[in-house]
Amino acid sequence: MWNRHLMSCGFSVLDCLHYRRAPEADRSLFNNLVNDPRLDRAGIMLVMESWMPPINETLELLKDLRSTVGEQIPLFVGLVGQGSDHHAIYQPAPMERKIWHRKLDTLADPYLSLLDIGTEEKDAT
């Protein structure tokens, strides 16, 4: 589902890897990224749910990812809004976006960008 959605937004998707929040699984995921020659001409996007504020664990994941792939590989955090599913990918709420911006700014990473990847507005009702 994400591949199709991201491609419809203009991204070229080379692969889709799932973060498991298990230290050993994540370490092998990161190690595989280091040896991937496609990173020379690509970036990495983490799709995150905007209503889940970026906790320290999320910030540590981004720091670990940055230290693994190097300083200049573009990293993107793609936000999707609450209620997104296989049928609709909603835009994040403005306040959620602001919270994410504020937290990611603390990392002071010039190659880290926050993107809204939702394409549909959620009804206020």
C-alpha positions in Angstrom: 0.0 0.0 0.0 2.7 2.6 1.0 4.7 1.9 -2.2 1.7 2.6 -4.4 0.8 5.7 -2.4 4.3 7.2 -2.4 4.7 6.5 -6.1 1.4 8.4 -6.8 3.0 11.3 -4.8 6.0 11.4 -7.2 8.5 9.3 -5.2 10.5 6.4 -6.7 10.3 3.6 -4.2 13.3 1.2 -4.3 12.4 -0.9 -1.3 10.1 -1.0 1.7 11.6 -2.2 5.0 9.6 -2.6 8.2 11.0 -1.2 11.5 10.2 -3.7 14.2 11.3 -1.9 17.4 13.4 -4.9 18.3 17.1 -4.0 18.9 18.6 -6.9 17.0 16.2 -6.7 14.1 16.8 -3.0 13.8 20.6 -3.4 14.0 20.5 -5.9 11.0 18.2 -3.5 9.1 20.7 -0.7 9.6 23.6 -2.9 8.7 21.9 -3.9 5.5 21.4 -0.2 4.6 25.1 0.6 5.0 26.0 -2.0 2.3 23.2 -0.9 -0.1 24.7 0.8 -3.1 21.4 2.4 -4.0 21.8 4.8 -1.1 24.4 6.7 -3.2 21.5 8.2 -5.3 18.6 7.9 -2.9 17.2 8.9 0.5 15.3 7.1 3.2 11.8 7.8 4.2 10.2 6.7 7.5 6.4 6.8 7.4 5.1 7.9 10.8 1.7 8.5 12.2 1.4 12.2 13.0 -0.9 11.8 16.0 1.9 9.7 17.7 4.2 12.5 18.9 8.0 11.8 18.4 9.1 10.3 21.7 12.8 9.9 22.6 12.8 6.4 21.1 11.8 7.9 17.7 14.5 10.6 18.0 17.1 7.9 18.9 16.1 5.8 15.9 16.7 8.8 13.6 20.1 9.5 15.3 21.1 5.8 14.9 19.9 5.8 11.3 21.9 9.0 10.6 25.1 7.6 12.2 24.7 4.4 10.2 24.0 5.9 6.7 26.3 8.9 6.9 25.9 12.6 7.2 24.6 13.5 3.7 22.1 10.8 2.8 18.7 12.5 2.8 16.3 11.3 5.5 12.6 12.1 5.3 9.9 11.6 7.9 6.6 11.2 6.0 3.6 12.0 8.2 0.2 10.5 7.7 -2.9 11.7 9.6 -5.1 9.8 12.0 -7.5 7.4 10.4 -5.3 6.6 7.5 -5.8 3.1 6.2 -5.7 1.0 3.0 -8.4 3.2 1.4 -7.3 6.7 2.4 -4.1 8.4 3.5 -5.1 11.6 5.4 -3.1 14.8 5.9 -1.8 15.4 9.4 -3.4 18.0 11.6 -1.6 21.4 11.7 -0.8 21.1 15.4 0.6 17.5 15.0 2.8 18.8 12.2 4.0 21.7 14.4 4.9 19.3 17.2 6.9 17.0 14.8 8.7 20.1 13.4 9.7 21.3 16.8 11.0 17.9 17.9 12.9 17.2 14.7 14.5 20.6 14.7 16.2 19.7 18.0 18.3 17.1 16.0 19.8 20.0 13.9 20.2 17.7 10.9 20.3 19.7 7.7 19.5 16.5 5.6 16.4 15.6 7.6 13.1 16.8 6.2 9.5 16.5 7.4 6.9 15.8 4.7 3.2 15.5 4.7 2.4 12.5 2.5 -1.3 12.4 3.2 -3.4 13.3 0.1 -6.9 13.5 1.6 -8.4 15.9 4.1 -10.2 14.3 6.9 -13.7 15.6 7.6 -14.0 17.6 10.8 -17.1 15.7 11.8 
